[in-house]
Amino acid sequence: MAEGINTFRFTSRFRKEYRGLPKEIQEAFDQKLTLLMNDMKHPSLRIKRIQGTRSRWEGSVTMKYRFVFEFDEGLAIFRAIGTHDILNQS
């Protein structure tokens, strides 16, 4: 993974899933997004590549909630957010 994210965008799926989350999880993700933009290697993000992919990554919002994003040359495309089960659907 490169050193940092310069910009990001959300897929329509991500936006829909985000709107369906409890408010406290939305707020937790917002804080993690800020952290991700400043320090991709911060341990609380627990960023790791999704097994069997080249450019898809997962990160933790909480121990129960995850987000999935694709990373390419400084651009992060957020694809999904939800409980750990989203990793099976991404």
CYANA upper distance limits for C-alpha pairs under 8 A (distance plus 0.5 A):
  1 MET  CA     71 PHE  CA      8.32
  2 ALA  CA     73 GLU  CA      7.58
  2 ALA  CA     74 GLY  CA      7.74
  3 GLU  CA     40 MET  CA      7.95
  4 GLY  CA     37 MET  CA      7.52
  4 GLY  CA     38 ASN  CA      8.27
  4 GLY  CA     39 ASP  CA      7.82
  4 GLY  CA     40 MET  CA      6.77
  4 GLY  CA     74 GLY  CA      6.50
  5 ILE  CA     36 LEU  CA      8.22
  5 ILE  CA     37 MET  CA      6.25
  5 ILE  CA     40 MET  CA      8.24
  5 ILE  CA     73 GLU  CA      8.42
  5 ILE  CA     74 GLY  CA      4.85
  5 ILE  CA     75 LEU  CA      6.29
  5 ILE  CA     76 ALA  CA      6.98
  6 ASN  CA     37 MET  CA      7.94
  6 ASN  CA     74 GLY  CA      5.37
  6 ASN  CA     75 LEU  CA      6.58
  7 THR  CA     74 GLY  CA      6.96
  7 THR  CA     75 LEU  CA      5.60
  7 THR  CA     76 ALA  CA      7.02
  8 PHE  CA     75 LEU  CA      5.83
  8 PHE  CA     76 ALA  CA      5.05
  8 PHE  CA     77 ILE  CA      6.17
  8 PHE  CA     78 PHE  CA      7.91
  9 ARG  CA     75 LEU  CA      8.39
  9 ARG  CA     76 ALA  CA      7.03
  9 ARG  CA     77 ILE  CA      5.57
  9 ARG  CA     78 PHE  CA      6.75
 10 PHE  CA     14 PHE  CA      6.42
 10 PHE  CA     15 ARG  CA      6.90
 10 PHE  CA     77 ILE  CA      6.25
 10 PHE  CA     78 PHE  CA      5.32
 10 PHE  CA     79 ARG  CA      7.02
 11 THR  CA     15 ARG  CA      6.88
 11 THR  CA     77 ILE  CA      7.49
 11 THR  CA     78 PHE  CA      6.70
 11 THR  CA     79 ARG  CA      5.99
 11 THR  CA     80 ALA  CA      8.41
 12 SER  CA     16 LYS  CA      6.72
 13 ARG  CA     17 GLU  CA      6.70
 13 ARG  CA     79 ARG  CA      7.06
 13 ARG  CA     80 ALA  CA      6.93
 14 PHE  CA     18 TYR  CA      6.44
 14 PHE  CA     78 PHE  CA      6.93
 14 PHE  CA     79 ARG  CA      5.69
 14 PHE  CA     80 ALA  CA      5.07
 14 PHE  CA     81 ILE  CA      6.57
 15 ARG  CA     19 ARG  CA      6.72
 16 LYS  CA     20 GLY  CA      7.05
 17 GLU  CA     21 LEU  CA      7.10
 17 GLU  CA     80 ALA  CA      7.47
 17 GLU  CA     81 ILE  CA      6.61
 17 GLU  CA     82 GLY  CA      7.43
 18 TYR  CA     26 GLN  CA      7.14
 18 TYR  CA     81 ILE  CA      6.92
 18 TYR  CA     82 GLY  CA      8.27
 19 ARG  CA     26 GLN  CA      8.41
 21 LEU  CA     25 ILE  CA      6.73
 21 LEU  CA     26 GLN  CA      6.75
 21 LEU  CA     82 GLY  CA      7.97
 22 PRO  CA     26 GLN  CA      6.94
 23 LYS  CA     27 GLU  CA      6.75
 24 GLU  CA     28 ALA  CA      6.60
 25 ILE  CA     29 PHE  CA      6.60
 25 ILE  CA     61 VAL  CA      7.88
 25 ILE  CA     62 THR  CA      8.46
 25 ILE  CA     65 TYR  CA      8.40
 26 GLN  CA     30 ASP  CA      6.75
 27 GLU  CA     31 GLN  CA      6.88
 28 ALA  CA     32 LYS  CA      6.76
 28 ALA  CA     61 VAL  CA      6.73
 28 ALA  CA     62 THR  CA      8.20
 29 PHE  CA     33 LEU  CA      6.50
 29 PHE  CA     61 VAL  CA      6.00
 30 ASP  CA     34 THR  CA      6.95
 31 GLN  CA     35 LEU  CA      6.79
 32 LYS  CA     36 LEU  CA      6.43
 32 LYS  CA     45 LEU  CA      7.42
 32 LYS  CA     61 VAL  CA      7.02
 33 LEU  CA     37 MET  CA      6.68
 34 THR  CA     38 ASN  CA      6.91
 35 LEU  CA     39 ASP  CA      6.30
 35 LEU  CA     40 MET  CA      7.71
 35 LEU  CA     42 HIS  CA      7.94
 36 LEU  CA     40 MET  CA      5.16
 36 LEU  CA     41 LYS  CA      8.26
 36 LEU  CA     42 HIS  CA      7.98
 36 LEU  CA     45 LEU  CA      7.84
 40 MET  CA     45 LEU  CA      8.12
 40 MET  CA     47 ILE  CA      8.15
 41 LYS  CA     45 LEU  CA      7.89
 41 LYS  CA     46 ARG  CA      8.43
 41 LYS  CA     47 ILE  CA      7.79
 42 HIS  CA     46 ARG  CA      7.94
 43 PRO  CA     47 ILE  CA      8.45
 44 SER  CA     60 SER  CA      7.87
 45 LEU  CA     59 GLY  CA      5.95
 45 LEU  CA     60 SER  CA      5.71
 45 LEU  CA     61 VAL  CA      7.57
 46 ARG  CA     58 GLU  CA      8.44
 46 ARG  CA     59 GLY  CA      5.95
 46 ARG  CA     60 SER  CA      6.32
 47 ILE  CA     57 TRP  CA      7.24
 47 ILE  CA     58 GLU  CA      6.13
 47 ILE  CA     59 GLY  CA      4.94
 47 ILE  CA     60 SER  CA      7.62
 48 LYS  CA     57 TRP  CA      6.08
 48 LYS  CA     58 GLU  CA      6.13
 48 LYS  CA     59 GLY  CA      7.19
 49 ARG  CA     53 THR  CA      7.70
 49 ARG  CA     54 ARG  CA      8.13
 49 ARG  CA     55 SER  CA      7.77
 49 ARG  CA     56 ARG  CA      6.44
 49 ARG  CA     57 TRP  CA      4.74
 49 ARG  CA     58 GLU  CA      6.78
 50 ILE  CA     56 ARG  CA      6.22
 50 ILE  CA     57 TRP  CA      5.68
 50 ILE  CA     58 GLU  CA      6.81
 50 ILE  CA     87 LEU  CA      8.50
 55 SER  CA     70 GLU  CA      5.95
 55 SER  CA     71 PHE  CA      6.11
 55 SER  CA     72 ASP  CA      7.51
 56 ARG  CA     68 VAL  CA      7.48
 56 ARG  CA     69 PHE  CA      6.23
 56 ARG  CA     70 GLU  CA      4.94
 56 ARG  CA     71 PHE  CA      7.04
 57 TRP  CA     68 VAL  CA      6.19
 57 TRP  CA     69 PHE  CA      5.85
 57 TRP  CA     70 GLU  CA      6.56
 57 TRP  CA     71 PHE  CA      7.84
 58 GLU  CA     66 ARG  CA      7.16
 58 GLU  CA     67 PHE  CA      6.12
 58 GLU  CA     68 VAL  CA      4.98
 58 GLU  CA     69 PHE  CA      6.83
 58 GLU  CA     87 LEU  CA      8.41
 59 GLY  CA     66 ARG  CA      6.12
 59 GLY  CA     67 PHE  CA      5.88
 59 GLY  CA     68 VAL  CA      7.04
 60 SER  CA     64 LYS  CA      8.43
 60 SER  CA     65 TYR  CA      6.69
 60 SER  CA     66 ARG  CA      5.05
 60 SER  CA     67 PHE  CA      6.86
 61 VAL  CA     65 TYR  CA      5.80
 61 VAL  CA     66 ARG  CA      5.88
 61 VAL  CA     67 PHE  CA      7.43
 62 THR  CA     66 ARG  CA      7.49
 64 LYS  CA     83 THR  CA      6.06
 64 LYS  CA     84 HIS  CA      6.64
 65 TYR  CA     81 ILE  CA      7.75
 65 TYR  CA     82 GLY  CA      5.74
 65 TYR  CA     83 THR  CA      4.78
 65 TYR  CA     84 HIS  CA      6.31
 66 ARG  CA     81 ILE  CA      6.23
 66 ARG  CA     82 GLY  CA      6.11
 66 ARG  CA     83 THR  CA      6.36
 66 ARG  CA     84 HIS  CA      6.27
 66 ARG  CA     86 ILE  CA      8.11
 67 PHE  CA     78 PHE  CA      7.86
 67 PHE  CA     79 ARG  CA      8.13
 67 PHE  CA     80 ALA  CA      6.13
 67 PHE  CA     81 ILE  CA      4.73
 67 PHE  CA     82 GLY  CA      7.06
 68 VAL  CA     78 PHE  CA      6.50
 68 VAL  CA     79 ARG  CA      6.05
 68 VAL  CA     80 ALA  CA      5.60
 68 VAL  CA     81 ILE  CA      6.81
 68 VAL  CA     87 LEU  CA      7.96
 68 VAL  CA     90 SER  CA      7.83
 69 PHE  CA     76 ALA  CA      6.71
 69 PHE  CA     77 ILE  CA      5.80
 69 PHE  CA     78 PHE  CA      4.67
 69 PHE  CA     79 ARG  CA      5.74
 69 PHE  CA     80 ALA  CA      7.60
 70 GLU  CA     76 ALA  CA      6.11
 70 GLU  CA     77 ILE  CA      5.58
 70 GLU  CA     78 PHE  CA      6.96
 70 GLU  CA     79 ARG  CA      7.69
 71 PHE  CA     75 LEU  CA      6.27
 71 PHE  CA     76 ALA  CA      5.14
 71 PHE  CA     77 ILE  CA      6.99
 72 ASP  CA     76 ALA  CA      7.14
 79 ARG  CA     90 SER  CA      8.07
 80 ALA  CA     86 ILE  CA      7.43
 80 ALA  CA     90 SER  CA      7.51
 81 ILE  CA     86 ILE  CA      7.41
 82 GLY  CA     86 ILE  CA      6.51
 85 ASP  CA     89 GLN  CA      7.73
 86 ILE  CA     90 SER  CA      6.63
